Amino acid sequence: MEQTINVNGKDVAVISRNNDDFISLTDIAKYKNPAETSLVISHWLSTRFTVEFMGIWERLNNPDFNTTEFSSIRNESGSNGFVLTTKRWTEKTNAIGIYSRAGRYNSGTFAHKDIAFEFASWISVEFKLYLIKEFQRLKEEEQKQLGWDIKRNLAKINYRIHTDAIKENLIPPELTKAQINLVYATEADVLNMALFGMTAKQWRDANPGQKGNIRDYADVNQLVCLSNMENLNALFINEGVSQPERLAKLNKIAIQQMRLLTEKPLQSLLEQKNRKR
């Protein structure tokens, strides 16, 4: 997947590869010389410092790095006439931190973010700082989207479990579509009542100017609690528990879980779990 960030007026491509981020050196090089990006990259690669840096990075991250060929290149670096290209570096050393590719789309030279930041520093310290800032902003947006996707997919999965249990246990055969939808709505309101203390209609009547429904205005803690309750309600349905009894059970569970979640926020619980690992 390719994304683009705007760094001080320049578009810079970021590609996900092997579960990591690679940034276009070609786009960064345009900041220095838009007409000769390959030459700019080659000049940087040919410096003794860059060869040393690239070698250290590969030894830390690439078990197949050819250290013998690297030593040969390192010995040449710094001498008059020494030129190192991306193609020569990757073919000789089996390097994975930088690569070039041709084509109409996603063409150019890309490097792992660690290497790209170092290249940007060689181009311009100011540009490097802008690059890091925009890259971090991109990652933050991705994390927000990831959290939303997880929450959305979790809701979809639990909704399917919930509605399947209703279909198998509460809906007799030969019901009309309208009757089936009525049963679903009733079961949804069991959860609404247990968690929010009102049905969807009661919320709409109390909030005539609001768009969406009661669950659209739930916070993260309420959504986590609701997800758990959907699973539990499906289990209670499968066990043949009556609706009034299920409502009472779910209300007690909602009170208990919301107390826990509000006293110790979800993020703190996740961080505590990660520390134990």
C-alpha positions in Angstrom: 0.0 0.0 0.0 1.3 3.4 -1.0 0.5 6.7 0.8 1.8 10.2 0.2 2.8 12.8 2.8 3.5 16.4 2.0 6.8 17.5 3.4 7.5 21.2 3.3 5.7 21.4 -0.1 7.0 18.2 -1.5 5.0 15.0 -1.9 6.9 12.0 -0.6 5.6 8.4 -1.1 5.5 5.9 1.8 5.1 2.2 1.0 4.3 -0.7 3.3 6.7 -3.6 2.5 7.4 -6.7 4.6 5.4 -5.2 7.5 7.5 -2.1 7.6 7.6 1.4 6.1 9.8 2.4 3.1 10.1 6.0 2.1 10.9 7.3 -1.4 14.5 8.6 -1.6 13.7 9.7 -5.1 11.0 12.1 -3.8 13.3 13.3 -1.0 16.1 13.9 -3.6 13.8 16.2 -5.5 14.3 18.7 -2.7 17.9 19.0 -3.7 17.8 18.5 -7.4 14.5 17.6 -9.1 16.2 16.8 -12.5 19.0 14.4 -11.2 17.5 12.4 -8.3 19.4 9.2 -9.2 22.7 11.2 -9.2 21.9 12.7 -5.8 21.1 9.3 -4.3 24.3 7.8 -5.8 26.5 10.6 -4.4 25.0 10.0 -0.9 25.5 6.2 -1.2 29.1 6.7 -2.3 30.2 8.5 0.9 32.3 6.5 3.4 29.9 7.5 6.2 26.8 6.2 4.3 28.5 2.9 3.5 29.4 2.4 7.2 25.8 3.3 8.2 24.2 1.0 5.7 26.4 -1.8 6.7 25.6 -1.5 10.4 21.8 -1.3 9.6 22.0 -4.4 7.4 23.9 -6.4 10.1 21.3 -5.5 12.6 18.3 -6.3 10.4 19.3 -8.7 7.7 20.6 -12.2 8.6 21.5 -12.8 4.9 23.6 -9.7 4.6 26.9 -10.5 2.7 29.5 -9.1 5.0 32.4 -10.2 2.8 31.1 -8.2 -0.2 30.3 -5.3 2.2 33.9 -5.3 3.5 35.1 -5.0 -0.1 32.8 -2.1 -0.8 33.8 -0.4 2.4 37.5 -0.6 1.5 36.8 1.1 -1.8 34.6 3.8 -0.3 36.3 7.2 0.0 38.7 6.6 -2.8 38.8 8.7 -5.9 36.3 7.6 -8.5 34.3 5.4 -6.2 30.7 5.3 -7.2 28.0 3.2 -5.5 24.6 2.7 -6.9 21.5 1.1 -5.3 21.7 -1.8 -7.8 25.3 -2.6 -7.1 24.8 -2.4 -3.3 21.8 -4.7 -3.3 23.2 -7.2 -5.8 26.6 -7.5 -4.0 25.5 -7.5 -0.4 21.9 -8.9 -0.5 20.8 -5.7 1.2 17.1 -5.3 2.1 17.1 -1.8 3.5 17.0 -0.1 0.1 15.7 -1.0 -3.3 14.9 0.5 -6.7 12.2 -0.4 -9.2 11.0 0.8 -12.6 7.5 1.2 -13.8 4.7 3.6 -14.3 3.6 3.6 -10.7 5.7 3.4 -7.5 8.9 3.7 -9.4 12.1 5.1 -8.0 14.4 4.3 -5.1 12.9 3.4 -1.7 14.6 2.9 1.7 13.6 1.7 5.1 12.5 4.7 7.2 15.7 4.5 9.3 17.8 4.9 6.2 15.4 7.5 4.6 15.7 9.7 7.6 19.5 9.6 7.4 19.3 10.4 3.7 17.0 13.3 4.4 19.5 14.6 7.0 22.2 14.7 4.4 19.9 16.6 2.0 18.7 19.1 4.6 18.4 19.0 8.4 15.3 21.1 8.2 13.7 18.8 5.6 14.5 15.8 7.8 12.6 17.4 10.7 9.6 18.1 8.5 9.8 14.5 7.2 9.8 13.0 10.6 6.9 15.2 11.7 4.7 14.3 8.8 5.6 10.6 9.0 4.7 10.5 12.6 1.4 12.2 11.8 0.7 9.6 9.2 1.4 6.8 11.7 -0.9 8.4 14.2 -3.7 8.6 11.7 -3.1 4.9 10.8 -3.4 3.9 14.5 -6.6 5.9 14.8 -8.0 4.1 11.7 -6.8 0.8 13.0 -8.5 1.3 16.3 -11.7 2.2 14.5 -11.5 -0.8 12.1 -10.9 -3.2 15.1 -13.9 -1.7 16.9 -16.1 -1.8 13.8 -15.1 -5.4 12.9 -15.6 -6.5 16.5 -19.1 -5.0 16.4 -19.8 -6.8 13.1 -18.7 -10.2 14.4 -20.6 -9.9 17.6 -23.7 -8.6 15.8 -23.6 -11.7 13.6 -23.3 -14.0 16.6 -26.1 -12.2 18.3 -28.5 -12.2 15.4 -27.7 -15.9 14.6 -28.6 -16.8 18.1 -31.9 -14.9 17.9 -32.7 -16.5 14.5 -32.0 -20.1 15.8 -33.7 -19.8 19.2 -36.3 -17.0 19.3 -37.8 -16.9 15.8 -40.3 -19.6 15.1 -40.7 -20.9 11.5 -43.0 -19.2 9.1 -42.7 -15.7 10.6 -43.0 -12.8 8.2 -40.1 -10.5 7.5 -41.8 -7.8 9.5 -42.1 -10.1 12.5 -38.5 -11.2 12.3 -37.3 -7.5 12.2 -39.5 -6.8 15.2 -37.8 -9.6 17.2 -34.4 -8.3 16.2 -35.4 -4.7 17.2 -36.7 -6.0 20.5 -33.5 -7.9 21.3 -31.4 -4.8 20.4 -33.4 -2.8 22.9 -32.7 -5.4 25.5 -29.1 -4.4 25.3 -29.9 -0.7 25.0 -32.1 -0.9 28.1 -29.5 -2.9 30.0 -26.6 -0.5 29.2 -28.3 2.9 28.5 -31.5 2.6 30.5 -33.7 3.4 27.5 -34.8 1.9 24.2 -33.8 3.3 20.8 -37.1 5.0 20.4 -37.0 6.6 23.8 -33.6 8.0 23.0 -34.8 9.4 19.6 -37.8 10.9 21.3 -35.6 12.6 23.9 -33.1 13.7 21.3 -35.1 14.9 18.2 -32.3 17.0 16.8 -29.6 14.3 16.9 -28.7 12.2 13.8 -28.1 8.4 14.0 -29.0 6.3 17.0 -28.1 5.9 20.6 -25.1 3.7 19.9 -23.5 6.3 17.6 -23.1 8.5 20.7 -21.6 5.8 22.9 -18.0 6.2 24.2 -15.3 3.6 23.9 -16.0 2.1 27.3 -19.7 1.7 26.5 -18.8 0.1 23.1 -16.5 -2.4 24.8 -19.3 -3.2 27.3 -21.9 -3.5 24.6 -19.7 -5.9 22.6 -19.3 -8.2 25.7 -23.1 -8.0 26.3 -23.9 -9.1 22.8 -21.9 -12.3 23.3 -23.4 -12.9 26.7 -26.9 -12.3 25.4 -26.3 -14.8 22.6 -25.2 -17.3 25.2 -28.2 -16.7 27.4 -30.5 -17.1 24.4 -28.9 -20.4 23.4 -29.5 -21.5 27.0 -33.2 -20.7 26.8 -33.1 -17.9 29.4 -36.3 -15.7 29.2 -36.0 -12.1 28.0 -36.9 -10.5 31.3 -34.3 -12.6 33.1 -31.7 -11.9 30.5 -32.4 -8.1 30.8 -31.9 -8.3 34.6 -28.7 -10.3 34.2 -27.3 -8.0 31.5 -28.1 -4.9 33.5 -26.1 -6.2 36.5 -23.2 -7.1 34.2 -23.3 -3.7 32.5 -23.1 -1.9 35.9 -20.2 -4.1 37.0 -18.3 -3.7 33.7 -18.8 0.1 33.4 -17.6 0.6 36.9 -14.5 -1.4 36.1 -13.9 0.5 32.8 -14.5 3.9 34.2 -12.4 3.4 37.3 -9.5 2.0 35.3 -9.7 3.1 31.7 -9.4 0.5 28.9 -6.1 2.0 27.7 -4.6 1.5 31.1 -5.8 -2.1 31.2 -4.2 -2.8 27.8 -0.9 -1.2 28.8 -0.9 -3.3 32.0 -1.5 -6.5 29.9 1.3 -5.6 27.5 3.7 -5.0 30.4 2.9 -8.5 31.8 3.9 -10.0 28.4 
